[in-house]
Amino acid sequence: MAEVINPAIVPKVTLPSGEQVPCVGMGTFGSDRVSAEDVSAAVAGAIRSGYRMFDCAACYGNEHEIGQVFKDAFDEGVVERKDLFIMTKVWNDMHRRVEEACDKSIKDLQCDYVDMYYIHWPFPNYHAPGCDVDSRNPDSKPFSVEEFMDTYRQCEALVEKGKIRYIGISNMTIPKLEAVLPLMKIKPATCELELHVCFQQQELYDYLVEHNIQPVGYMPIGSPRRPERDICPEDVADLEVPEMQAIAKAHGVHPALIALKWAHQRGEISIPFSVHNYASNLKCVTEDPLTDEEMATIATLEKGNRLVKGQVFLWHGANDWHDLWDEDGVIVK
Ligand SMILES: NC(=O)c1ccc[n+]([C@@H]2O[C@H](COP(=O)([O-])OP(=O)(O)OC[C@H]3O[C@@H](n4cnc5c(N)ncnc54)[C@H](OP(=O)(O)O)[C@@H]3O)[C@@H](O)[C@H]2O)c1
């Protein structure tokens, strides 16, 4: 049995509402490599190890199995529903039918309501599960404020109905946020974005904090086993950077734990996925913090190492994946 970490000693992050949530949640994307059964077994172990936050998504294809694990934990009295902070996401092919998608996630996850419901990507461009990097959907379109706000309004209605507690956004850029934030009645509580030591997105991070939106960092370890379609020859292995190796050696731990300590001390929520190391990933934020000097060293490791480039979401006429990220400060159409 994995080590147990008392959830009370896990540091908390304060959401804009004032609610406190754990600074580490568990990711549940098996990266097309880990089966739904193995992911859900890890979730079962993680609950018993002290995790209270889980990052799910309809498109990860494992909500049904994870829901059974949640139900077992409730039935066995391990936790009550209110003890868990369950996050999930509407997939791109359900932007016109958000309530139906949310109802299905609630049913599959057996969770009665969702704590944080994300719009997984800010456009409805769909790709088939497990597709390769060159596949393109002829129906894909560039970002549209109207389309996004239609999806967002449906999320706002779900808050009003009590089906979700908070709205989250994901894979956004500053120009897109500038366009949509003034139109929202209920502000998003969090934004999920790719964050790891060689991809720190400091400008977007600061923008979110300034706008009272809590950053939630995905791929905090640099996703060493990400899907084939997200692996490019130019990618950097974050944990192999000499500075990370040296800091890990000084603390006598795996560099993955240094990455998670850094994320926590920077102020984000991180959502590492693990089937083998989840207990140490939660424990590491409760002990042996990085020094100011180590934090400053890691701040210098930015290498523009975006791993989820998003090629499969490109529309006809787009140049390349850079168009998805509005790098010149305007929304690319
Ligand atoms: N919003 C979005 O669009 C979006 C996109 C991508 C991901 N996400 C979310 O973010 C989560 C995390 O991303 P990710 O799973 O791609 O990457 P990640 O958490 O950076 O990396 C996971 C990998 O790191 C290994 N690992 C974890 N802890 C370790 C440790 N202490 N020592 C050594 N190896 C360790 C795991 O292997 P072991 O299993 O062997 O420990 C696993 O292969 C996902 O599961 C998903 O929930 C969201």
The ligand as an SDF file (V2000), in Angstrom:
LIG
                    3D

 48 52  0  0  0  0  0  0  0  0999 V2000
   -6.1470   20.8220  -20.5070 N   0  0  0  0  0  0  0  0  0  0  0  0
   -5.4470   20.1380  -21.3830 C   0  0  0  0  0  0  0  0  0  0  0  0
   -5.5460   20.3510  -22.6150 O   0  0  0  0  0  0  0  0  0  0  0  0
   -4.4850   19.0850  -20.9130 C   0  0  0  0  0  0  0  0  0  0  0  0
   -3.4780   18.6320  -21.8000 C   0  0  0  0  0  0  0  0  0  0  0  0
   -2.5890   17.6680  -21.3470 C   0  0  0  0  0  0  0  0  0  0  0  0
   -2.6880   17.1650  -20.0500 C   0  0  0  0  0  0  0  0  0  0  0  0
   -3.6790   17.6080  -19.2220 N   0  0  0  0  0  0  0  0  0  0  0  0
   -3.8020   17.0570  -17.8210 C   0  0  0  0  0  0  0  0  0  0  0  0
   -2.5310   17.1530  -17.2010 O   0  0  0  0  0  0  0  0  0  0  0  0
   -2.1840   15.8740  -16.6560 C   0  0  0  0  0  0  0  0  0  0  0  0
   -0.6840   15.7150  -16.5840 C   0  0  0  0  0  0  0  0  0  0  0  0
   -0.0870   15.7190  -17.8680 O   0  0  0  0  0  0  0  0  0  0  0  0
    0.6990   14.4560  -18.4150 P   0  0  0  0  0  0  0  0  0  0  0  0
    0.1050   13.2530  -17.8080 O   0  0  0  0  0  0  0  0  0  0  0  0
    0.7300   14.5150  -19.8880 O   0  0  0  0  0  0  0  0  0  0  0  0
    2.2070   14.7430  -17.9640 O   0  0  0  0  0  0  0  0  0  0  0  0
    3.0230   14.7940  -16.6050 P   0  0  0  0  0  0  0  0  0  0  0  0
    2.1510   14.7350  -15.4350 O   0  0  0  0  0  0  0  0  0  0  0  0
    3.9950   15.9110  -16.7540 O   0  0  0  0  0  0  0  0  0  0  0  0
    3.8950   13.4540  -16.7090 O   0  0  0  0  0  0  0  0  0  0  0  0
    3.3440   12.1950  -16.4430 C   0  0  0  0  0  0  0  0  0  0  0  0
    4.4510   11.1650  -16.6050 C   0  0  0  0  0  0  0  0  0  0  0  0
    5.4930   11.4250  -15.6540 O   0  0  0  0  0  0  0  0  0  0  0  0
    5.8240   10.2450  -14.9490 C   0  0  0  0  0  0  0  0  0  0  0  0
    6.0280   10.5880  -13.5420 N   0  0  0  0  0  0  0  0  0  0  0  0
    5.1010   11.1380  -12.7280 C   0  0  0  0  0  0  0  0  0  0  0  0
    5.6150   11.3180  -11.4870 N   0  0  0  0  0  0  0  0  0  0  0  0
    6.8970   10.8580  -11.5400 C   0  0  0  0  0  0  0  0  0  0  0  0
    7.9260   10.7840  -10.5780 C   0  0  0  0  0  0  0  0  0  0  0  0
    7.7530   11.2260   -9.3240 N   0  0  0  0  0  0  0  0  0  0  0  0
    9.1150   10.2270  -10.9560 N   0  0  0  0  0  0  0  0  0  0  0  0
    9.2910    9.8080  -12.2140 C   0  0  0  0  0  0  0  0  0  0  0  0
    8.3490    9.8520  -13.1800 N   0  0  0  0  0  0  0  0  0  0  0  0
    7.1550   10.3830  -12.8390 C   0  0  0  0  0  0  0  0  0  0  0  0
    4.6290    9.3360  -15.0720 C   0  0  0  0  0  0  0  0  0  0  0  0
    5.0770    7.9940  -15.0440 O   0  0  0  0  0  0  0  0  0  0  0  0
    4.5900    6.9720  -13.8790 P   0  0  0  0  0  0  0  0  0  0  0  0
    3.1480    6.7090  -14.1670 O   0  0  0  0  0  0  0  0  0  0  0  0
    5.4710    5.7980  -14.0960 O   0  0  0  0  0  0  0  0  0  0  0  0
    4.8210    7.6530  -12.5460 O   0  0  0  0  0  0  0  0  0  0  0  0
    4.0200    9.7340  -16.3980 C   0  0  0  0  0  0  0  0  0  0  0  0
    4.5890    8.9560  -17.4450 O   0  0  0  0  0  0  0  0  0  0  0  0
   -2.9020   14.8840  -17.5760 C   0  0  0  0  0  0  0  0  0  0  0  0
   -2.9900   13.5940  -17.0050 O   0  0  0  0  0  0  0  0  0  0  0  0
   -4.2210   15.5860  -17.7630 C   0  0  0  0  0  0  0  0  0  0  0  0
   -5.0730   15.3650  -16.6390 O   0  0  0  0  0  0  0  0  0  0  0  0
   -4.5590   18.5690  -19.6230 C   0  0  0  0  0  0  0  0  0  0  0  0
  1  2  1  0
  2  3  2  0
  2  4  1  0
  4  5  1  0
  4 48  2  0
  5  6  2  0
  6  7  1  0
  7  8  2  0
  8  9  1  0
  8 48  1  0
  9 10  1  0
  9 46  1  0
 10 11  1  0
 11 12  1  0
 11 44  1  0
 12 13  1  0
 13 14  1  0
 14 15  2  0
 14 16  1  0
 14 17  1  0
 17 18  1  0
 18 19  2  0
 18 20  1  0
 18 21  1  0
 21 22  1  0
 22 23  1  0
 23 24  1  0
 23 42  1  0
 24 25  1  0
 25 26  1  0
 25 36  1  0
 26 27  1  0
 26 35  1  0
 27 28  2  0
 28 29  1  0
 29 30  1  0
 29 35  2  0
 30 31  1  0
 30 32  2  0
 32 33  1  0
 33 34  2  0
 34 35  1  0
 36 37  1  0
 36 42  1  0
 37 38  1  0
 38 39  2  0
 38 40  1  0
 38 41  1  0
 42 43  1  0
 44 45  1  0
 44 46  1  0
 46 47  1  0
M  CHG  2   8   1  16  -1
M  END
$$$$
